[in-house]
Structures are given as C-alpha cells and as structure tokens.
Amino acid sequence: MTEPPLTDSQASEEKKDDADEKGSVKSSGSHKDKRIPSPALSTKDDAAADARNMRRIIAEDPDWSLATVPLLSELCVSHIVAEFENHPKLDELLPKYKTKVLEKISTEIPLKVVSHLVSDEGYWKRRCKARWEICDVSKYDASWKRMFFERHLENIIEHFVPETTQPNEIEELMPLAAPYIQKLEIKQLLPPVKEEQMRPLDDMSDTGSESGDNLPSIDHFEFSLVLDRLPHLQEFHVTYGVRDCGMNFEWNLFQFTNRDCLLLSKCVKKCSTLKVFKLHKSKVDDDKVRVLVSHILDHPSLEELDLGHNMIGDHGARAIGKLLNNHSKLVKLNLCNNKIRANGAGAIGHALTKNTTLKFLNLRLNRLGDDGGQAIGRALLKNSTLEEINMGSNDVTEPTAAVLSQVVVQNSTLKIINLSCNRLGPDGGKQLQEGMEENSTVIEMDLRLTESGQESEYCINQILKKNQERERELRLGDDMKQG
Amino acid sequence: MSTHEEEDDTGPSVDSTDPEVRIAARRLRIIKRTELAHRETMGEDPNAKKKEDKEEQSKSRKQIEESRQRLTKLKTDGTELVTNVRVAGDSREALRRTEEEENLRQRTEKLEAEAKAGVERFEEITKKWESAHNRDVPQELQDLLMQQQSLCDAMIDDKNKLITDFQLVARCAHNLKIKLGKQEKQYREENQNLADDYKRITEQFKELQKKCNMTLLFSCSSFLENVGPITSEASAKKSVSAHQVLQEVMSSTKSSIQGEADESELGEGDAEIEDDEAKKLSMKTIKQVLELLCDESGFLVESKLNKLLQPLESDERSLMKLDAIFAALGIETEEDIHKLATYFLQFKQVQTKSADKAGEVEDELALQEGTLKPESRGEGTLVKTTGTVTEGLDQKPPTKEVEGDIDEREADAEVAKVTGEEEEVASVASSLKSIADSLIHPNDVLKALTDFVQDHHYPSKDKGKYQTFKIISGVERDDSEDEAYWKKYASVLTSKDEKVWSALLTGFDKYSEVLNNRSKLISETDALRQQNAELRMLLHQYINSKVNNELEIPPTRVLNLEFNG
C-alpha cells in the first residue's frame, strides 16, 4: 500500500477536521508508517475483525461485505473531496490523486475556491453540463472553463436589475472570472424597476412612443463594472432590450439612454484588447452613434464593428465615415437595417475611397437610394481593399447597376456583391452582365428579387462559376506554394 | 557494421578464411543481385505504369472534379434556399419602407401646402386689419370685423379638418390595437366559459350519478311496493279469506285471479262474457284508453323527448309519446295493449271490490254490465252475441238486480235491432259518454299502470331484481309493514279450519291405510283362488286318467270311500 504524500500542514489540518481519522493521522507528520488506520476503528473493520474470530456469524451479519478495507490513500482522497470547499488541496497532490479528486469534487463548490485553483477541463466540463443543457464548447475555443465563466458572467449581467440587484455579486466574481473571459455576449439588459412605469394601459395608446422619453433615468447596467477589469476581452456583444417580454411589452423596456451610451462608449474606448464590438437592436440613433464613434476613433485593436438593427441616419453615417477615414483598423463593418440615406452613403463612400483596411461592408436594409448607391459605386472604383459589399434592399435601381457594372470591370478586389431586393430591372441586369463579362474576380453576386431578367442572371451565374473555379485554382496554387 | 560491409564489398570476402565472413559476403552478394534484378524491372516497367497511372489519375480526377462541382452546387443551392427566407423578408420590409416614405411625403406635402395657405390667409387678414384702422364708420367697421371673423373661422376649420384627417389615419392603427384588445378579451371570456361549462358538466355528471343511486333505491322501494298492494288490500279488508290468499299465491297474474274469482262466483257464463269483452274492446275504447294514457303518464316520457316533440303536431306528438310510454311499460304487441286496456276498466272493479266487501258479486256484475253495455249499444254487430250472453246470464241469474239489468239490456238490444242503423249514430254518441264514464278516473291511471306493470313483469326479471335489490338496500329497506304483512299470513288459517283440515288429514290417512290393507288382501285372495283352481284341474286329471281302471284299488275309489266314509 502506498501512502499519499500528504504534507505536514495538510495532515495537521485533517487532524482538526475529522475526529474519525484522528487516530490514524495524529502522528503522520513524523512517521508515515503509523498512518495506516487500525481496522478496529471503523465499524466495517470491526465487522471484518470479528468475522475472522467468529466465522459462523459472518453469514448472518447483514453489514458484512466482501469489499476489502479501502486504502488509506482512497480514504484520504475522499476526505479531501468532502472537505474541498473548506480546505482545498489540489496542487500538492500527486497527479493520480489529483485526477481522482478532480473527478469527485462537487460542481457546487463556490467559484472563490475553484476558479484559480482548478484548471482541469474535465471539472469545468462537468460544471458546465450540470448547469446548462446545451453546451457548445466549439464557440469557446474548446475551453470549458472559459465557457463557464463567460456564460456565468453573461447570466449575471443579463439578470441584473439596476438599483435593485446588489453589485456585490459581480464585484466578487470579477477577480475570479476576469482572467478567463475573452468574449461577452449580452443578449438582454433589464431596465430598473420603477413604480411609475406601471401606468394604466389606456395611457399607452395616447402617449405612444414618447412614453420612454418622459422618464429621464432608466439607465441600464453600467459596464464599467465589468469591462474595465477584463484584461483579455476580445469580443463584446450587447443589446439594450429585454428578451421574451411577451405581452408585457412596453417601449421603455427598449430604451438606450444617453447615459448608457456615454458609459458604454467610455468602456469600449478603455478596453484596448477589444477586437469585435456588436451593438444591435438597441435604438442607437445619430446622436448616440456620434458619441460612440467619437470614443472609438483610433481604437488600437477594434477590427469588427456591428451596429445592425438600429436607427442610424445620415448624421450617424457621417460619423462612421469619419471612423472609416483612417481613424480605425476596422476590417468588418455591419450597418444593416438602419436608416442611412444618400447623404450618409455619400459620407461612407468618401471614406471608402481613402480607407485601406475595410474588407467587409454590410449596408443591407438601408435607404441608400440611387444617389447613395451610385456614391458607393463610385467609391468602389477607387477602393482596392473591400472584398464584400452588401447593398440588398436599398431601393437602388438601374443607375446604380450601371455604376456597378463599371466597378466590376475596373475593381479587382471585390469578390462578393449583394444587390438582392433592389429593382434593377432588365436594363440594369444587362448592364451588370456586360460588366461581368470582363470581370474575373467576383465570385458571388446576389441578384434575387431584382427583376434583372433571367438571361442576364443566367449569364452572370455562368461567369460567377468560372470565376469561382479560377479563384479556387489560385488558392490551390497558393497552398501548393506554401506547402 | 558499416566498416564491415565495406570490407566485404572491397575485400575478397568470399574467399575469406573466416566462414562467417564468407557467409555474410554471400548473403550480400545475393542481395545485390536481387536488387539489380529489381532495378531492371523497375527501369522497364515504370513507363508502362506511369501511363496507367495517368489514365487512372485522370479518371479519378474527373470523378473528384465532378463530385466537387456537385458538392459546390449543393452548397450554393442550399444556402440560396435558406437565405430566400431572409431575402423575402427584406423585400417586404423594403416595400413597407417605401410605402411609408411615400405616405410620409404625402403628409408632409399636405401639411406644407396647408401651412402655405394658412400663411397667405393670415397675411390677408392682417392686411385687412391695417385697413380697418382707416375706417371711421362703425357700420363698415362692424362688417369688416364680421368678415375678418368668418375668415378666421374658415382658417381654423381647415386646420381642424386636417387634424381630424390625420387623426383618422392614426385611429386606424389605434383601432387595430383596440381590436386586438377586444379579441383577447373575447378569447379570455370564451376560455372562461369553457372552463365554466366543464365545471357544470362535471357537476351534472355527479348529480346524475347521485340520481342513478337514487333510482336504484327507488326501484328497490318499488319492489317493496310490489309487496305493498297486498298489504294495503289486506289492511283494507282486515282479513283475507284463505281461499283468496291461496289463489293469489297460486296465480301468476291478477287477471287470472280475477277470472277465476269471477268464474267461481258468476259461473261459466260470466267467464265467457269476460273473454269476449277482452277481445271485443272497441277501437274507440282503446283510443280513449290510449288518450288517457298519453295524457296521464307523461312522466314515463323523457323530458328531452318532450322538448323535441314540442314543435310536432298533436297527433304525431301523442303517437311518439305513446311509443315512448309503451317502451317504458314493456308493451310490445297489440295483445298487450288490449291487456292494458282491460286494466283501465278492470281497475275500477278492483277498486270497488276492495271498497265494498259485502256486495262484491253484485258490484262486479254491475261493473261488467257497465263495460258490456256500451259494447252492445255501440256496435250493432255485437248485439247478437250480447244477446246470447244475456241468455247465458238468464239461465243462471245470481241476483235479481242483474236480472233486471239484463232485461233492460235485452230490451235495448231489441230496440237496436228494430231501429237499425238510424239509431246507431245517436247510440254511438251516448256510448262514447258511457265509455268515458266507465273508464277509470285519470287520477287512478298511475295505480292501474303500476298494477299492470306488476302483473306483466316477467317473474324471472323480478327475481333478479329482487336479489340485487336485497343486496343493495338491505339497510335502507323500510320493514315497518313487513311484520303486519307476514302476520296476516299467520292468521290466514283460522283455528277451526285448521282443526277441520287436520281431522281431515288424519281421517284420510286412516282411510288410505285401510285401502292399502284392502288392496293387499285382494291380491292375496286372488292368488289363493288361482291356486285352488289349479289344484282342481290336477285332481280332475287324476280322476279321469286310464290308470285308475288298471289299478286293483283305484285312487278314485279310495277317494269315494273316503268321501263316503
């Protein structure tokens, strides 16, 4: 029998803790040999001892079992497991006992104890699975620990009610979770609970949308509590709204206040590791986007900005244009489902002519119109970095198609163009087709619901296929060279 | 090792003195040779193989290419299919936005036009104010003021109109909201209603269950009533003659009791009359009976059926009702109906009989007359038979009253004969009245029905019911009258009768003993007689045989001597 190499301190701690094993552990500090517990000490051992003397009784003893006396090491392991919450011992143990302990310790142990101590993925996997039914670890770089802390923190923030929930929990959690969090995906933020919000429903119909404005302070969770302390945060998604509100819907559940905006912007500015920032469905309007942009100008690391499903108009677009105009390292920009019109598009287009980082631009579901579309198109004539552009559902028509047909002739970086749900018409389709005939780089062009004519669409598709093949061969060639 | 090999290669290894070295050298040589051979084949073959490879490779490449293209196509198609949803949604949203924009533009235009017009008007009005300062005549000033006011009013009206227009549009959205609210309310109410219905139905079911139990109890008590009439009858009569009780016990139906009783009391003639009567109950009587039944036994018809029958015509209604009643009473054939009808007539007999102990016979006769009379009157064809019946009655007149009645009837019959058909109409009318008179009182219908059901219910069924009820209602059964009922049977036999009967029994016993002895003796005597005859025959044979003559002393002589001596 091999004795677990318990340290002095551990042994003495056990001495205090457990009366049962006191005898066995008492002198463990100096003499390892004496640690073997006398069989007579535990009841099971008593039975076994008796049995040896009085054979005839064995069969009648209901407690008697064939199982041998557990090894002392096992007893110690189980004891460590049982007392892990109060006296965590892990790194001192030999690897094989360590794994045993990790396999057995409860998933309910306070994070305070385990967060830094336990790095074993198996334990965190158990803990995740015990808490959530669906666990897709691939989204977390196959790290269960990261998954646990990210989801745990998200959960706390999502259920945080300002002025009601005590921030203690988060305060306590932050030092424990911070090192492991790389991404935060906040799907909802609750507004503060206020009595005055419980007005009779009849008022709603009259006051309508202004009701939110009447209440000055319905600010949400302050992210400075969290974001400032996350040294490794790379990705941050947030939505200022309530999920699953069902029939309790009220407009002021979805109010992104100026103060919210200011605080959030400051946090994002401070967070110098952030690469991806998404702020959707939060009623971000021109003023707010200007505040935000003013803060994230020249952000050192931000590569992806997603402001989809907001209320950004031309002024906001102008601010974003400024951001794109060599004041950021943005690679991907998503402005889908906003209210950007021709002027905003002009500003963005102007920025595109000077930008050298942006590769993906999504302007789906805006109101660019032909002026805006043409502005973007003209910008693309000069731009040589953008690879993908989405101008779907933008009320652009034939003139834009004409400009784009020029673009596909001249531009050799653009790979994906989406023009779906724009009434280009047969003429627009034909123009695009003519342009495409001289293009060899565009591999995708979405012309669904554009009324561009079957023939044009077919021809364009043939060209696209050809381009796809060429692109693939090029890629293979690159791979070969690299190989 | 390498140095060793080199040595082998270079040095004359095969000729080495060391045998191990030699062996190693040989081995090496072999290896080299095989290698060389292998190289040769390799040197030739590779070309051919390469060609094949190329072909194979091109084939496989082709296949790979095809599969790849197929996969790409599948992928793009799949993506397209999925994103179609998004695109369609986008398209709708874009369309909505365009429409909204258009609406907005129109509204703004309208407002702008209005504002422009308003400004113009306002300017006009202000100009007039300026001119007003120059006016001195009050009348003119007044006019001008009025004009100004009307202009202002018109302007305000226009603005109001515009406001209401916009409000109307806004109301449309508002209305939708209200509609939604209403619908929600409605659904909630419906839900509530359904829940209430469910509750109600559950309660109903419970009640029904209760009722069912009650019905069981009731039918059990109705069984007791089965016994009841006897009790009541007994109590009414105070003492029942043993004769009657015996007959009651022995006969299965009351009608037969009645028939027997009548038979014994009135003689065979009367019995005939009754049979005839049962058969010849006129259709009209039956109809009357049925109408009575229909009116009085509505309780046998389910209330639901009653509701359903409400819109029907009275004839059909009563038909359906009767059908239901017959089903309830278990009447299946025409005969049953006739039987039932007799109850409606006979019931009166029973009543009167029980009411009046002394004049039992007379009453019954009178009643039968009552029933007979209308027949003899009503149907001319019946007159003759009634005539014979009356003759029968004449032959054995039990009382004077009956005789008188019969005489009257005979006279009536004769009148009918004489007057013929002319009188018939009138007689029919009067007969109807008399039938109505002769029918039982509507209040007694229930009793009659109960009697009928009691008598015509199949005994086996009753037994079964009895058993089940006994089990169910052993506790609840009201046994207060049981004692009296059974006591009555204790006193059915008077002590005198008992004595007579027991004396009779002993007498008959003795008589039977004597008779038995007699029969035994008779058989004994018969046997002796036969024996005697046989002996006689034998003796005769002996005497007449020829041997006698041959003997010196013939036995016959001895016999003669003996006889003589």
Contacts between the chains, C-beta under 8 A, distances in Angstrom:
chain1	res1	chain2	res2	distance
A	205	B	174	5.9
A	205	B	177	6.1
A	364	B	90	6.8
A	365	B	90	5.8
A	365	B	93	6.2
A	365	B	94	6.9
A	367	B	97	6.6
A	367	B	101	7.5
A	392	B	87	7.2
A	392	B	90	5.9
A	393	B	90	4.1
A	393	B	91	6.5
A	393	B	93	6.7
A	393	B	94	4.0
A	394	B	94	7.6
A	395	B	94	6.4
A	395	B	97	7.7
A	395	B	98	6.3
A	420	B	87	5.0
A	420	B	90	7.0
A	420	B	91	7.8
A	421	B	87	6.1
A	421	B	90	5.0
A	421	B	91	4.2
A	421	B	94	5.4
A	446	B	87	7.8
A	448	B	80	7.7
A	448	B	84	7.1
A	448	B	87	5.0
A	449	B	87	6.0
A	449	B	88	7.6
A	449	B	91	5.1
A	468	B	72	7.4
